[in-house]
Amino acid sequence: MPNWLNRLLITFLMLTGLTLAGCDSTLQMLQTKEEASQDKVLEQEEQSQLEAPEQVEIKSADNIIPDETNGEVDDNSKVEILDKENEDTKNKQFNEDNKPTVSGGNTKVSESKSSSDEKSQQKNSTTNEHKSKSGKQSNSNRESKSNDEKEKTEDSSKSNPPPIDTIVYSIVISETEVPLPPTEMEVMDGDTVLQALIRITREKSIQMDYRGGQGATAYVEGIDNVYEFDRGSGSGWMYRVNGVFPDRGAGVVPLLPGDRVEWLYTTNLGEDLGADLKPFRR
């Protein structure tokens, strides 16, 4: 066999081995790339399933793309689809086993319970505050009412004071000389005609003299600087109560509310006044 033929065979064998080796390496590289892409796809699907475990999408066999030339499905694509479906079913089972539905539900229920408890507490607090406010308002209203009633009673007592016991007192010398016209004055329990005279003349700044004390021996000498015997031997002061000339001294005749007391100056021992001494309140 010639040498050139041997060389040609050796070269052909070498090229064939190299070609086969290159094809194996390219196949391995393609397989590794496909496996890497499958791993990425699986990782993405796992992440999407973890984020939304309820939305697990299962790819069906309808996604298989037939070959345009002969209309048949590639065997490698069938294997890949079956592997994906198996992995998807495994992931689905894993996610269903590890779904946090119960814990999540419990947390939701607990959160709803806590929110309802907080709302009820807030309602209770608001009702308690409202009750306290209403109680305070009612107390304040009661106090204000009591104060108003007190003020009304005070005002009524001021506007309607208790009745005062009074008498009417007058002093007359003559028709043209009237030191004290009829004047209403307060009378106290046990007052006598003389005591009332002393008090009214002091209040009105009218001059008055008397002697013999304030009892049975009391005697009025002069009023408004007009004394006995100033206008004759029978002149002097006399008094009458309710139109009656008492037969006793002014220091022992008691007064009653509503009495009318008059002190009159006589020039003729009482005849000019029509005086008729009579017993009075013995």
C-alpha positions in Angstrom: 0.0 0.0 0.0 1.6 3.3 -1.0 2.6 5.8 1.6 0.4 8.6 0.4 -2.7 6.4 0.9 -1.6 5.6 4.4 -1.2 9.2 5.1 -4.5 10.0 3.7 -6.2 7.4 5.9 -4.4 8.6 9.0 -5.5 12.2 8.2 -9.1 11.1 7.6 -9.2 9.2 10.9 -7.7 12.1 12.8 -10.2 14.5 11.3 -13.1 12.1 12.0 -11.9 11.8 15.7 -11.6 15.5 16.0 -15.0 16.1 14.5 -16.6 13.5 16.9 -14.9 15.1 19.8 -16.0 18.5 18.8 -19.6 17.3 18.4 -19.5 15.7 21.9 -18.1 18.9 23.4 -20.7 21.0 21.6 -23.5 18.7 22.7 -22.2 18.8 26.3 -22.0 22.6 26.1 -25.6 22.8 24.8 -26.7 20.4 27.5 -25.0 22.5 30.2 -26.6 25.7 28.7 -30.0 24.1 28.6 -29.6 22.9 32.1 -28.5 26.3 33.3 -31.5 27.9 31.6 -33.7 25.3 33.1 -32.2 26.0 36.5 -32.8 29.7 36.1 -36.4 29.1 35.0 -37.0 26.8 38.0 -35.5 29.4 40.4 -37.7 32.1 39.0 -40.7 29.9 39.3 -39.9 29.0 42.8 -39.5 32.7 43.7 -42.8 33.5 42.1 -44.4 30.6 43.9 -43.0 31.7 47.2 -44.2 35.3 46.7 -47.7 34.2 45.6 -48.2 30.6 46.7 -51.9 30.7 45.6 -50.9 31.5 42.0 -49.1 28.3 40.9 -49.1 28.1 37.1 -48.7 24.7 35.5 -47.6 24.6 32.0 -49.5 22.3 29.7 -48.4 20.3 26.8 -50.1 22.8 24.4 -47.0 24.9 24.6 -45.1 22.4 22.5 -44.0 23.9 19.2 -44.1 21.3 16.4 -41.4 21.2 13.8 -42.2 23.3 10.8 -40.7 20.9 8.4 -42.2 17.5 9.3 -44.9 18.6 11.9 -43.5 16.1 14.5 -42.4 16.9 18.1 -38.7 16.7 19.0 -37.9 14.0 21.5 -35.6 16.4 23.5 -38.4 18.9 23.8 -40.8 16.1 25.1 -38.2 15.1 27.7 -37.8 18.7 28.8 -41.5 19.3 29.1 -41.9 16.1 31.1 -39.1 17.1 33.4 -40.6 20.6 33.8 -44.1 19.1 34.6 -42.6 16.7 37.2 -40.6 19.6 38.8 -43.7 21.8 38.8 -45.8 19.1 40.5 -43.1 18.6 43.1 -42.9 22.3 43.7 -46.6 22.5 44.0 -46.7 19.7 46.5 -43.9 21.3 48.5 -45.7 24.7 48.5 -49.0 23.2 49.5 -47.3 21.4 52.3 -45.5 24.6 53.5 -48.4 27.0 52.8 -48.7 29.5 55.7 -52.5 29.5 55.4 -53.2 28.4 59.0 -50.7 30.7 60.6 -51.7 33.6 58.3 -55.3 33.0 59.1 -54.5 32.9 62.8 -52.6 36.1 62.5 -55.4 37.7 60.6 -57.9 36.5 63.2 -55.7 37.6 66.0 -55.2 41.0 64.3 -58.9 41.4 63.8 -59.5 40.4 67.4 -56.9 42.9 68.6 -58.4 45.6 66.4 -61.9 44.7 67.7 -60.7 44.8 71.3 -59.0 48.1 70.7 -62.2 49.5 69.2 -64.3 48.2 72.1 -61.8 49.7 74.6 -62.0 53.0 72.8 -65.8 52.8 72.8 -65.8 52.0 76.5 -63.4 54.8 77.2 -65.5 57.3 75.2 -68.7 56.1 77.0 -67.0 56.4 80.3 -65.8 59.9 79.4 -69.2 60.8 78.2 -70.8 59.5 81.5 -68.2 61.4 83.6 -68.9 64.5 81.6 -72.6 64.1 81.9 -72.3 63.4 85.6 -70.1 66.5 86.0 -72.6 68.5 84.0 -75.5 67.2 86.1 -73.7 68.1 89.3 -72.8 71.5 88.0 -76.4 72.0 86.9 -77.6 70.9 90.3 -75.2 73.3 92.0 -76.2 76.1 89.7 -79.9 75.3 90.4 -79.3 75.3 94.2 -77.4 78.6 93.9 -80.2 80.1 91.8 -82.7 79.0 94.4 -80.6 80.5 97.1 -80.3 83.7 95.2 -84.0 83.7 94.6 -84.8 83.2 98.2 -82.3 85.9 99.2 -83.8 88.3 96.6 -87.3 87.4 97.7 -86.3 88.0 101.3 -84.7 91.4 100.3 -87.7 92.3 98.1 -90.2 91.1 100.7 -88.6 91.8 104.1 -90.5 90.8 107.2 -93.1 93.3 108.2 -91.9 95.9 110.6 -94.1 97.0 113.5 -94.7 100.7 113.2 -96.7 103.5 114.7 -97.5 107.1 113.7 -96.0 109.8 115.8 -96.6 113.6 115.6 -95.8 116.8 117.6 -98.0 119.9 117.3 -97.6 123.2 119.2 -100.3 125.1 117.3 -101.9 125.2 113.9 -98.9 127.0 112.5 -96.2 125.3 114.6 -95.7 121.6 113.8 -92.2 120.4 114.8 -93.1 116.8 113.6 -96.0 116.1 111.2 -97.5 112.6 111.4 -94.5 110.3 110.8 -94.3 106.5 110.7 -91.7 105.0 112.9 -90.6 101.6 114.1 -91.9 100.4 117.4 -90.3 97.7 119.5 -91.8 95.2 121.9 -92.2 96.9 125.3 -91.8 100.5 124.0 -93.6 103.2 125.9 -94.9 106.5 124.8 -91.9 108.2 126.4 -89.3 105.9 124.9 -90.7 106.4 121.4 -90.7 110.2 122.0 -87.0 110.1 123.0 -86.0 108.1 120.0 -88.0 110.1 117.3 -86.8 113.5 118.6 -83.2 112.2 118.5 -83.6 110.9 114.9 -85.2 114.2 113.8 -82.9 116.5 115.8 -85.8 118.0 117.7 -85.1 119.5 121.2 -86.8 117.7 124.1 -86.5 117.8 127.9 -88.0 115.6 130.5 -87.6 114.8 134.2 -88.4 112.2 136.7 -86.8 109.3 134.9 -88.5 107.1 132.3 -91.1 105.4 134.6 -94.3 106.5 136.3 -92.9 109.8 137.5 -91.6 110.9 134.1 -92.7 114.4 133.0 -92.1 116.1 129.7 -91.1 119.7 130.3 -90.4 121.1 126.9 -90.3 120.2 123.1 -88.8 122.3 120.4 -87.8 124.9 123.0 -91.4 125.4 124.0 -91.8 124.7 127.8 -94.7 124.6 130.3 -95.9 128.0 131.4 -94.3 129.7 128.4 -97.7 130.7 127.1 -99.7 131.1 130.3 -100.2 129.6 133.8 -102.2 126.7 132.3 -99.9 125.9 129.4 -97.9 122.7 129.0 -97.6 119.4 127.1 -100.2 116.6 126.9 -100.4 113.5 124.8 -103.0 111.2 123.5 -103.0 107.7 121.9 -105.6 106.7 119.3 -107.6 109.7 120.3 -107.6 108.9 124.1 -105.8 111.1 126.7 -104.5 108.5 129.3 -104.7 109.3 132.9 -101.1 108.1 133.5 -97.6 109.3 132.8 -96.0 108.7 129.3 -93.3 106.4 130.9 -95.8 103.6 131.8 -98.2 103.5 128.8 -97.1 100.7 126.4 -97.4 101.0 122.7 -98.7 98.5 120.1 -98.1 98.3 116.4 -100.5 100.6 114.5 -100.9 103.1 117.3 -101.3 106.8 116.6 -99.5 109.0 119.2 -99.9 112.8 119.3 -98.0 115.3 121.5 -100.1 118.5 121.9 -99.3 121.9 123.6 -102.2 123.2 125.7 -102.6 126.8 126.9 -105.6 126.1 129.3 -105.0 122.9 131.2 -106.3 120.8 128.3 -109.7 122.5 127.9 -108.7 124.0 124.5 -107.9 120.4 123.4 -111.0 118.8 124.8 -108.9 116.6 127.0 -110.7 114.1 129.1 -108.3 111.9 131.1 -109.3 108.3 131.0 -107.7 105.0 132.1 -105.8 103.4 129.3 -104.1 100.0 129.0 -103.8 99.3 132.7 
